[in-house]
């Protein structure tokens, strides 16, 4: 019997070696083809990026000019009691615009939508817009830190001008064609050849061969410039080449060995239990409604995960989320939850584009450059639009690299996704996140909601956060609302959206869909839920 086993073992080893050799031949050919393909597509990607950059800048500047034209049509030309409100509404409706102002004939700022005059402004360059006589583009440095593009046109009457400021970064691409962060330098060049600035590090000779491309805007007269080291473009694919060679040589040999040598999972291993539960589809979404506390309308829901075990018992996230994060399973758990929401609630939410659906997003996921592509892939063919998706990063979960996180957040926002800071006020990084990450929403923690109206310090903190968020054009959501007295206090401090047990607890999918159908049975909800108070 032992001899037979030895013979079978030798035969198995010979089969493994032969299989590995035969499998390696086509994979080597594949890797050679992949390398040549990456080289050919490198320049094509740079050229395409430059054209996309011009298209992006043209679209956002056209939207800005349309806002100025609308003000001109309203005969806005001077500063009076109602001007600031009119400018503020125009700025709010034009997404790329940071500020709208009225200038005198000599370029002095007479009034702004925010009511606060800008800091030190340095004019870098100016040029006429070739497609619109009388319209000008100014390139400015504000407070010596931020580069802005100012679009201005004459008012209908008088000698004053209407002007709008757009951050330069909003005119530059943040994502590559595959949905990940752009691995290149993207900049803007004026009609007379002055480089205004850009995003990303400009490559130099030490980085090897450099690929460059420029594309011109026929509408506004500037150029978009893209530059990247040749070696950086296939970097994300190069690993696949070596991985393919390695796998082709080892996969057959180790397959049999793994079957024999890998120990059986220990039933007491919590990581193994999480992995098995994920594979078995035991993590299910629960939905906590978010309500407009002024109109009573449903604005959307936050998705909360529950572990439904085979015996029907439910495990709350506090018992397994920390382990999922430390074990590296949090990404797959999050993406699996998104897929389940698309299947379970996709049709109902898709018919109601005003409703937003929020997912908790671990801070470490903002360091994963593939996450943009993964999220885009899930919602691309789903009835749920990317503009309905909100990703919440908690202040309790520190982000180590804010610069990298900002790039990934910008790429997600470029898809239409909104980013929220959860549990604001409970950690040490809230203001830093608000200022540096460019988020769209802040969510005030239950700790402050519980104390509002009874504790003066907490009320002051909430009022300050709300005022700061509104000045930065961020939405505010209050969490953990448990009684109508809190609702009244939240209204008084200017908060419009809230969630908590006073409205509804986290609901399983079926109950949430019944709620949605009861409130809006034909899916006719409008974008009212998205409109902030003037």
C-alpha positions in Angstrom: 0.0 0.0 0.0 2.8 2.4 0.9 4.6 1.6 -2.5 1.3 2.4 -4.4 1.1 5.7 -2.5 4.7 6.5 -3.4 4.1 5.7 -7.1 0.9 7.9 -7.1 2.8 10.7 -5.4 5.6 10.6 -8.1 3.0 10.5 -10.9 1.2 13.4 -9.3 4.4 15.4 -9.1 5.3 14.6 -12.7 1.8 15.7 -13.8 2.1 18.9 -11.8 5.5 19.7 -13.4 4.3 18.9 -16.9 1.1 20.9 -16.4 3.0 23.9 -15.1 5.3 23.8 -18.2 2.5 23.5 -20.7 0.5 26.3 -18.9 3.5 28.6 -18.8 3.9 28.7 -22.6 0.6 30.5 -23.5 0.9 32.7 -20.4 4.4 33.8 -21.5 3.0 34.7 -24.9 0.2 36.6 -23.2 2.6 38.6 -21.1 4.7 39.5 -24.1 1.5 40.7 -25.9 0.4 42.6 -22.8 3.7 44.5 -22.5 3.6 45.6 -26.1 0.0 46.7 -25.7 0.8 48.8 -22.7 3.6 50.5 -24.6 1.3 51.3 -27.5 -1.5 52.6 -25.4 0.7 54.8 -23.2 0.8 57.7 -25.7 -2.8 57.1 -26.6 -3.9 57.4 -23.0 -2.0 60.7 -22.6 -3.5 62.1 -25.7 -7.0 61.0 -24.6 -6.4 62.5 -21.1 -5.6 65.9 -22.7 -8.7 65.9 -24.8 -10.8 64.9 -21.8 -9.2 67.7 -19.8 -10.3 70.3 -22.4 -13.8 68.8 -22.6 -14.1 68.9 -18.8 -12.8 72.5 -18.5 -15.0 73.7 -21.4 -18.1 72.1 -19.8 -17.5 73.6 -16.4 -16.6 77.1 -17.7 -19.7 77.0 -20.0 -21.8 76.2 -16.9 -20.2 79.2 -15.2 -20.8 81.5 -18.1 -24.4 80.4 -18.3 -24.8 81.5 -14.6 -23.4 84.9 -15.4 -25.6 85.2 -18.4 -28.6 84.4 -16.3 -27.6 87.2 -13.8 -27.3 89.6 -16.7 -30.7 88.6 -18.0 -32.0 89.5 -14.5 -30.4 92.9 -15.0 -28.1 92.5 -12.0 -25.4 95.2 -12.3 -24.9 96.9 -9.0 -24.7 96.1 -5.3 -27.9 96.7 -3.3 -29.8 95.0 -0.4 -30.9 92.0 -2.4 -27.8 91.5 -4.6 -25.9 89.2 -2.2 -28.8 86.8 -2.0 -29.2 86.8 -5.8 -25.5 86.1 -6.3 -25.5 83.4 -3.6 -28.4 81.5 -5.3 -26.6 81.7 -8.7 -23.3 80.4 -7.1 -25.2 77.5 -5.4 -26.8 76.4 -8.7 -23.6 76.5 -10.7 -21.6 73.6 -9.2 -18.1 74.6 -10.3 -18.4 78.2 -9.0 -16.8 79.1 -5.7 -17.8 82.7 -5.7 -19.7 85.3 -7.8 -19.0 89.0 -7.5 -19.6 92.3 -9.2 -16.5 94.2 -10.3 -16.0 97.8 -11.2 -14.8 98.8 -14.6 -11.2 98.8 -13.3 -11.5 95.4 -11.7 -12.2 96.2 -8.1 -14.5 93.9 -6.2 -17.7 95.8 -5.2 -19.7 92.9 -3.6 -19.6 89.1 -3.4 -22.2 86.4 -2.8 -20.5 85.4 0.5 -20.3 89.0 1.8 -16.6 88.5 2.5 -14.0 90.1 0.3 -11.3 87.7 -1.0 -7.8 87.9 0.4 -4.7 88.9 -1.5 -5.4 88.5 -5.2 -2.5 88.4 -7.8 -3.3 88.5 -11.5 -1.2 86.0 -13.3 -2.6 86.4 -16.8 -5.7 87.5 -18.7 -7.1 86.7 -22.1 -10.2 87.3 -24.2 -12.6 84.4 -24.8 -12.5 83.9 -28.6 -16.0 82.6 -28.9 -17.7 85.4 -26.9 -16.6 89.0 -27.6 -16.5 91.1 -24.4 -16.0 88.0 -22.1 -12.6 87.6 -20.4 -10.7 84.9 -18.6 -8.4 85.9 -15.7 -6.0 83.6 -14.0 -5.5 84.5 -10.4 -3.5 83.5 -7.3 -5.6 84.0 -4.1 -3.8 84.4 -0.8 -0.7 83.0 -2.5 -2.0 79.4 -2.0 -4.8 78.7 -4.4 -5.0 79.3 -8.2 -8.4 80.4 -9.5 -9.9 81.1 -12.9 -12.1 84.1 -13.1 -14.7 84.4 -15.9 -16.1 87.9 -16.3 -18.6 89.6 -18.7 -20.1 93.1 -18.8 -23.3 93.7 -16.9 -26.3 94.7 -19.0 -26.3 98.3 -17.8 -23.5 100.6 -16.5 -19.8 99.9 -16.6 -19.7 97.2 -13.9 -18.8 93.5 -14.7 -20.2 90.2 -13.5 -17.5 87.7 -12.5 -17.3 84.1 -11.2 -14.3 82.4 -9.6 -13.7 78.7 -10.3 -10.9 76.7 -8.6 -8.3 75.6 -11.1 -8.4 72.0 -9.8 -12.1 71.8 -10.8 -11.0 72.4 -14.5 -8.4 69.5 -14.4 -9.1 65.8 -14.6 -8.7 63.8 -11.3 -9.5 60.4 -12.6 -8.0 58.2 -15.4 -10.1 56.4 -18.1 -10.4 53.3 -15.8 -11.8 55.4 -12.9 -8.7 55.5 -10.8 -6.7 58.6 -9.8 -4.8 60.2 -12.7 -1.2 59.1 -12.7 0.1 62.2 -14.4 0.6 65.9 -14.2 -2.4 67.9 -15.5 -2.1 71.6 -16.1 -3.5 74.7 -17.8 -1.6 76.9 -20.3 -2.9 80.3 -21.4 -3.2 81.4 -25.0 0.1 83.1 -24.8 1.9 80.1 -23.4 2.0 80.9 -19.7 1.7 77.8 -17.5 -0.8 78.6 -14.8 -0.4 75.6 -12.6 -1.8 72.1 -12.3 -2.4 69.0 -10.3 0.1 66.2 -9.6 3.9 66.3 -9.8 5.4 67.3 -13.1 7.8 64.5 -14.1 11.5 65.3 -14.8 14.3 63.6 -16.7 15.2 61.5 -13.6 11.8 59.7 -14.1 12.9 58.4 -17.5 11.2 59.0 -20.8 8.3 61.6 -20.5 5.1 61.5 -22.6 3.3 64.8 -23.1 0.2 66.0 -24.8 -1.6 69.2 -25.3 -5.2 70.0 -26.4 -6.6 73.4 -27.2 -10.0 74.8 -26.3 -11.7 76.4 -29.3 -14.3 77.9 -27.0 -12.2 79.6 -24.3 -8.8 79.7 -25.9 -6.6 77.9 -23.3 -4.7 74.7 -23.6 -4.7 71.6 -21.3 -1.4 69.9 -20.8 -0.8 66.3 -19.6 2.7 64.9 -18.8 3.7 61.6 -17.4 6.7 59.4 -17.0 6.5 56.5 -19.5 7.2 54.1 -16.7 4.3 55.3 -14.5 1.6 54.5 -17.0 1.9 50.7 -17.2 2.9 50.5 -13.5 -0.6 49.3 -12.5 -0.4 46.6 -15.2 3.2 45.6 -14.8 2.3 43.6 -11.7 -0.1 41.6 -13.7 2.7 40.6 -16.1 4.9 39.2 -13.3 2.0 37.8 -11.4 0.9 35.8 -14.5 4.4 34.3 -14.9 4.6 33.4 -11.3 1.1 31.9 -11.2 1.7 29.9 -14.4 4.7 28.2 -12.8 3.2 27.6 -9.4 -0.5 27.2 -9.6 -0.7 23.6 -10.7 2.1 22.5 -8.4 0.7 24.1 -5.3 -2.9 23.2 -6.0 -2.4 19.6 -4.9 -0.1 20.6 -2.1 -2.7 23.0 -0.7 -5.4 20.4 -0.6 -3.2 18.1 1.5 -1.3 20.6 3.6 -3.7 23.4 4.4 -5.1 22.8 7.8 -8.9 22.7 8.2 -10.3 26.0 9.5 -10.7 26.2 13.2 -14.4 26.7 14.0 -13.2 29.1 16.8 -11.2 31.3 14.4 -13.2 34.6 14.2 -11.6 35.7 10.9 -12.5 32.4 9.3 -16.0 32.7 10.6 -16.3 36.2 9.0 -14.9 34.9 5.7 -17.4 32.0 5.7 -20.2 34.3 6.5 -19.3 36.7 3.7 -19.1 33.8 1.2 -22.5 32.5 2.5 -24.2 35.9 2.1 -25.0 36.3 5.8 -24.3 40.1 5.9 -27.5 41.9 5.0 -28.3 45.6 4.6 -30.6 47.5 7.0 -31.8 51.0 6.1 -32.2 54.0 8.5 -34.3 56.7 6.8 -33.0 60.2 6.5 -35.8 62.8 6.7 -36.3 66.5 5.8 -37.3 67.9 9.2 -38.9 70.9 7.6 -41.2 69.2 5.0 -41.3 65.7 6.4 -40.2 64.2 3.1 -37.9 61.2 2.8 -34.4 62.2 1.6 -32.9 58.8 1.6 -31.3 56.3 3.9 -28.1 55.2 5.5 -27.2 51.5 5.0 -26.2 49.7 8.1 -24.9 46.1 8.0 -26.3 43.3 10.1 -24.9 39.7 10.4 -27.9 37.4 10.0 -26.7 34.0 11.2 -28.2 30.7 9.9 -30.3 30.4 13.1 -31.9 33.8 12.4 -30.2 35.7 15.1 -28.8 39.2 14.2 -25.3 40.4 15.2 -24.9 44.2 15.4 -21.9 45.8 13.5 -20.0 46.8 16.7 -19.3 43.1 17.2 -17.6 42.4 13.9 -16.7 45.6 12.0 -13.5 46.2 14.0 -12.3 42.7 13.2 -13.3 43.1 9.5 -11.2 46.3 9.3 -8.2 44.7 11.1 -8.3 41.5 9.0 -8.6 43.3 5.6 -12.1 42.0 5.0 -13.8 45.4 5.2 -13.4 46.2 1.5 -15.1 43.0 0.3 -17.8 43.4 3.0 -18.5 47.0 1.9 -18.6 46.1 -1.8 -20.8 43.1 -1.1 -23.2 45.3 0.8 -23.4 47.7 -2.2 -24.2 44.9 -4.5 -27.0 43.6 -2.2 -28.5 47.1 -2.0 -28.5 47.4 -5.8 -30.3 44.0 -6.1 -32.7 44.5 -3.2 -33.6 48.2 -3.6 -32.2 49.3 -6.9 -35.5 49.5 -8.8 -37.3 51.5 -6.1 -34.4 53.9 -5.6 -33.8 54.2 -9.3 -37.3 55.4 -9.9 -36.8 58.1 -7.2 -33.6 59.9 -8.2 -34.0 62.5 -5.3 -33.4 59.8 -2.7 -29.8 59.3 -1.6 -28.3 56.0 -0.3 -25.4 56.3 2.1 -22.7 53.6 2.9 -20.2 53.7 5.7 -16.7 53.7 4.2 -13.7 52.8 6.3 -10.9 55.4 6.2 -8.4 52.8 5.0 -10.5 52.4 1.8 -9.5 56.0 0.8 -5.9 54.7 0.5 -6.9 52.0 -2.0 -6.5 53.3 -5.5 -8.7 50.5 -7.0 -11.7 51.5 -4.9 -12.9 54.1 -7.4 -13.1 51.6 -10.2 -14.7 49.0 -7.9 -17.5 51.3 -6.8 -18.1 52.6 -10.4 -18.4 49.0 -11.7 -21.0 48.1 -9.1 -23.3 51.1 -9.8 -22.6 51.5 -13.6 -25.3 49.0 -14.6 -27.5 49.5 -11.6 -30.8 51.4 -11.5 -29.2 53.4 -8.7 -27.3 56.4 -10.2 -23.9 57.3 -9.0 -25.3 60.7 -8.1 -27.5 59.0 -5.5 -24.6 57.4 -3.7 -23.1 58.9 -0.5 -20.0 57.5 1.1 -19.5 58.3 4.8 -16.0 58.3 6.4 -16.1 58.3 10.2 -14.0 60.8 12.1 -13.3 58.0 14.6 -11.4 56.1 11.8 -8.2 58.2 11.1 -7.0 58.7 7.5 -3.2 58.6 7.5 -2.5 60.1 4.1 -4.9 63.1 3.5 -3.3 64.0 0.2 -3.9 60.5 -1.3 -7.4 60.4 0.2 -8.2 63.8 -1.3 -7.2 62.5 -4.8 -9.4 59.4 -4.4 -12.3 61.5 -3.0 -12.0 63.9 -6.0 -12.1 60.9 -8.4 -15.2 59.6 -6.6 -16.8 63.1 -6.7 -16.0 63.2 -10.4 -18.3 60.2 -10.9 -21.1 62.2 -9.1 -20.7 60.5 -5.7 -21.0 62.7 -2.6 -18.7 62.3 0.4 -19.8 62.8 4.0 -17.9 63.0 7.3 -19.7 60.8 9.9 -19.7 61.4 13.7 -18.4 65.0 13.4 -17.2 66.4 16.7 -16.3 63.1 18.4 -12.7 62.8 17.2 -9.7 65.1 16.8 -9.7 65.5 13.0 -13.2 66.9 12.1 -12.1 70.4 11.1 -9.0 69.1 9.3 -11.2 66.7 7.3 -13.7 69.5 6.5 -10.9 71.8 5.2 -8.6 69.3 3.5 -10.8 66.5 2.1 -13.3 68.6 0.1 -16.3 66.7 1.4 -20.0 67.5 0.6 -21.8 66.6 3.8 -21.1 66.6 7.6 -23.1 64.4 10.0 -23.4 65.7 13.6 -23.0 63.0 16.2 -25.8 61.9 18.5 -23.7 63.1 21.5 -24.3 66.7 20.5 -27.9 66.1 19.4 -28.7 64.7 22.9 -27.3 67.8 24.5 -28.7 70.5 22.2 -31.1 72.8 23.9 -30.0 71.7 27.3 -26.2 72.2 27.3 -25.0 75.6 26.1 -21.6 74.5 25.0 -23.0 71.7 22.9 -25.5 74.0 21.3 -22.7 76.5 20.5 -20.6 73.7 18.9 -23.6 72.6 16.8 -24.4 76.2 15.7 -20.7 76.7 14.8 -20.5 73.5 12.8 -23.7 74.3 10.9 -22.5 77.9 10.1 -19.1 76.6 9.0 -20.7 73.9 6.8 -23.1 76.3 5.2 -20.3 78.8 4.4 -18.4 75.9 2.8 -21.5 74.8 0.9 -21.8 71.6 2.7 -25.1 69.8 3.7 -25.7 68.9 7.4 -27.4 65.8 8.7 -28.1 65.3 12.4 -27.8 61.7 13.7 -29.5 59.9 16.7 -32.6 62.1 16.9 -35.0 60.5 19.5 -37.7 63.1 20.2 -39.6 65.9 18.6 -38.1 68.5 21.0 -34.7 67.7 19.5 -36.3 68.2 16.0 -37.5 71.7 17.0 -34.0 72.6 18.3 -32.4 71.3 15.2 -34.7 73.4 13.0 -33.8 76.5 15.0 -30.1 76.1 14.4 -30.6 75.7 10.7 -30.3 71.9 10.2 -32.6 70.5 7.6 -32.0 66.7 7.5 -31.9 64.2 10.3 -32.1 60.5 11.1 -33.0 58.6 14.3 -35.5 56.5 16.1 -38.0 59.4 16.3 -38.5 58.8 12.6 -37.7 55.1 12.2 -35.2 52.5 13.4 -32.9 50.7 11.0 -35.3 48.7 8.8 -34.8 45.5 6.9 -35.1 45.7 3.1 -38.7 44.7 2.8 -39.9 47.2 5.5 -37.9 50.0 4.0 -39.3 49.4 0.5 -42.8 49.4 2.0 -42.0 52.8 3.6 -40.7 54.2 0.3 -43.8 53.0 -1.6 -46.1 54.4 1.0 -44.5 57.8 0.9 -44.1 57.9 -2.9 -46.1 55.1 -4.5 -45.5 56.0 -8.1 -41.9 57.1 -7.8 -42.8 60.7 -8.7 -40.6 62.3 -6.0 -38.8 65.4 -7.2 -35.5 66.9 -6.4 -37.1 68.9 -3.6 -35.2 66.8 -1.1 -31.9 68.1 -2.6 -32.7 71.8 -2.3 -31.1 73.6 0.6 -32.8 76.6 2.2 -31.8 79.8 0.6 
